[in-house]
Amino acid sequence: MKHIVLKATMEGLSIERAIRDTEFNMDNKHWHDECEIHYILEGKRCFFIDDQTHRATEGCLSIVDAQQMHRITNADKETYHERILLLVEKEKFLAVSSFFGIDLNDFFQTNVGVVEIPEKDRMYIERLMTDMAFEINGKESNYQNIVQLRLVELFTYLMRLRENGMRGQGEAAGLDGGHTVFKVVDYIKNNCAQARSLEEVAKRFYIEKSYLSRIFKKSTGYTVNEFINIQKIKNAQKLLEDTAISIAEIAVLVGYENITYFTKVFKRYLGFTPLKYRKTKSAYKEGLRVRN
């Protein structure tokens, strides 16, 4: 069961503090436009971010960039955990971050993963994040400015932590066939239009398909076929947003010969048809242009 302790939302930012005492595993097909900052107050979680596996315990903070595949599961069969989750639309905070000398795009790209916050600083991090929620819910004059400053303070702290040599807990060690899995991941990312199936990939790497299936799922949290489809759909998203290429052509370019099947897979992962996705993104960009 999920118990929400605190929740707040403003333009570009949402914060939620919650407790779960039952098993909860985030769906495999999970990526979104917002960046994610996930702080564990109590308990253990396992994060699959792109092609790396991270284990997070009390005092660990995870960072996921926008449009980055991730999945969260229970760790060590523990179900109870308490966390604070920030969802950040970084486009809304580029200007204020830049004013303080922070390149927000670079920040999220270079800090992806899990870092353990020193015990002496954990109360400070918790207070920073909950203060933002209280400001948003209180809505006193200029509260947005206070929230932005707190967010920049959090970014600055995490940058200092990295500069001082604190590193994330990184990918899980000791996984069977780890080197092979990362080679397969790299191949699929760079050749997903040609990567047809588990069978095709296993043949290319001269691996028995049942063995590849097992080690790939254990290392990444995804099946090979899931990972192939997700990469194809992510490539399709970019083409739908950034080009005027027809949907039929995009289907072929990303590796689907059948537009009907492409539409079905696209909708399964994103909840929209490719056409509706393109129209929604075009309307959003036009809105930004008008506001600017």
N, C-alpha and C positions, 0 to 999 in steps of 0.2 A: 504494500500500500504506500502511496506517495502522500506525504504531508508537506504542504507548502508553508514555510515559515515566514517568508517575505517575498514580495514580488513587486516590480516597478518597471514601467516602460515610458520612454520618451523617444522623440525622433532620433533614429539611428542607434538606439541602445536599449536593451532589455536586460534585467537582472532578476534572478530567481534563486532563493535559498530554499532548499528542500531536503527532506529526510525520506529515505526509502527503507522499508524493513522487509520487503519481499523481493524475490528474484526479478531483475529487470535487465534485459539485454537490448541495446539499441539495434534497430534493424540494420542489416547489411547495407542496403542501398541508401546511404545517407551522406549527402553533401548539400551545402546551401550557400547563399550569397553572403551571409554574415560570417565574420570571423568569430571564433569561439575561445573563451578563456574559462577554464573549468578548474575550480579549486576544491580539493578534497579536505574537509574539516575532520572527518572521521570515517574509518573504513578503508576498503581497498577496491580498486577498479583496474581493469585492463583496457588499454586504448590501442586500437589498430588505426594508425594514421598512414595513409597511402600504403607503402610497402614495409613499414616498420611496426614492431610491436613494443609497447611501453607498459610497464607496470607502475601504477600510481598508488601510494599509500597516504596515510594522514600527513598533511603538510605539503603535498605535491600539487603542482599547478601545471595544467596542460594547455598548450596553445595550438589551435588549428586554424589555418588560413582559409580565406573564402574559397569556395569551390573545391576544397580538398576532401577527398574521401576519408571518412573515419567511422569507426564503430566502437562502441563501448560495451564491455561485458563484465560480469562478476569475476573477481579474482579469488583464487583459493576457496571457491565455493561459498564465500561470504556474501550474504545478501544485504546486510545493514550498511548503509553509508549516508553521510550528510555532506552536501556539497553546495557551493555557490557557483552559478553559471552566468557568465556575461556573454551576450550575443551583440557583436559590434559591427555596424555598417561602416567600414573604415573610410568610405568616401565622405561621410558626414564630419569626420574629424581630421581630415588631411590638413586643413588650413591651420587649426589651432596647434596641431602637432608640429607642423613645419615652423610655426612661429617660435617654438621652443627647441628647434634644431633636430626634430625627430622625423625621419623618413618612414612613414607608417607602413608603406608597402614593403620596404626593406625589413622593418621590424618584424612583421608577421612572417615573412619568408625565412628569415634567419633564426627565428626563435621557435619554430615549429617543434613540437615534442613535449616532453615532460621534464620539469625541473623540480628538485626538492628545495623548498624554502627553508633556510636556517631556522631552527626552533625559536631563536630570540626575535625573529621578524614575523612570526606567524600571526600574532595578535594584530600587528600593524597592517598586514595584508587583509586580514578579515575585516578590520575597521574601515580600511579604504573602500572596500567593495560594498559593505553595508551602508556606509555613509552616503554613497551615491544613490542607493535605493531610498534612503530616508529623505534625501534632498528632492528626488523626483516625486515621491509621494506627498511631501510637504508642500511643494510648489510655491515656496516663498519667492520674493522678488529676485530675479537673476539666478534662479536655481540652476539653469542650464550652464551658466558660466562656472559655477562651483563643481558641477558634475564633470565638465570637460577638464577642469584643472585636476580633479582627483584621478581621472583617467590618464592624463599625461603623467601624473605622479607615479601611477602604477607602471606605465611603460618605462619611465626613467629608472625606477627601482630594478625592473627586470633587465634592462640594459646594463646597469651597473653590476648586477649579479653575474651576467655573462662575462663582462670585462674583468671581473675579479676571479675568473677561472671556474665558476660554478657551472657544471654541465648537467644536462638532462640524464635521466636514467637509461635512455637509449633503448635500442631494440633488445628484445629478450635474448639472452645468451643460451647456447646449448641446444638450439633447435636442429632437428635432423635435416640435413641437406640445406642448411641456411645459405651457403654460397650459391648453390644451384638455384634456389628460389629467387634470390635477388637478380641472377642472370635472366631468369624467365620473366620476372617482373619488368626488367629493363627492355627485354625483347618485345613484350606485349605493349608497353607504353609507346615504343617507337615504331611498331609495326602492327598496330591493332587492326588495321583494315585487312591485313593479310592473315592475321591470326584467326583461324576459323573456329577452333574447338580445342578441347583438352587433348584429343587424339592427335591433332595436327601439331600442337606444341610439343607433346611428348615425343613424337617421331623426330622433330627437328633437333631435340636435345638428346636423342637416343636414350630415353628414360621410359621405363615401364609406366603406363598411364595411371595405374592404381597407386603406385608409389608417389608419382608427382602429385596426384590429387590429394593424397594424405599430407605430404609435407607442405604443400602450398597452403592448404586450409589451416594447418597448424601454425604456420609462420605469419600469415596475413589476415586470417579470419574470413577470407573469401574463397569460393571455389574458383578454379581457373576460368570456367565459362562465365561466371559472374564478373570476374575482373576484366575479361575481354569485353563484355557488353558494356560495362561501366565506362571503360576508356573510349569506346566507340560513341557512346551517348555524350560524353564530355566533349569530344571533338565536334560532334554534331551541334552542341550548344553554341560553341564558338562560331561555327559557320552560320548558324541561324541568326546570331546576334550581329556579326561583323560583316556579312556579305549579303548580296541579293540573289545568291545561287538558289535555284529551285529546290524544293524539298526532295523531289525525285532524284536530282543530281547529288544532293547531300547524302542521301541514303546510300548511293553507290560509292561515293567518295570515302565514307567511313566504314564501308565493308558489308553493307546489306544489299543483296540483289533484289529483294522483294520490299517495295515501299510499304505494303500493308504490315509486314512483319516488323519493319523498322518503326512504324508508328506505334505498334503494339508494345514493343520493348521500350520506346521512348516514354510512352504514357505510364508504363509500369514503374519506371524509376522516378519520373518527375511529376506525374499527376496531370500533365497536359499533353495534348497532341503537339507535334512539331509546329503546326500552323498557329495554334493558340499561343504557344511559347514565344514564337517570333513576334506576334502582335503585341503581347504583353510587354516584352522587352523593348520593343520600338516605342510604345506609349510611355514607358518609364523614362527612356532616354530623351524623348521629346519634352516630357515634363521637366526634366533637369535642365534642358537647354533653355526653356522658357523662363524658369526661375532664375537662371544665371544671367 
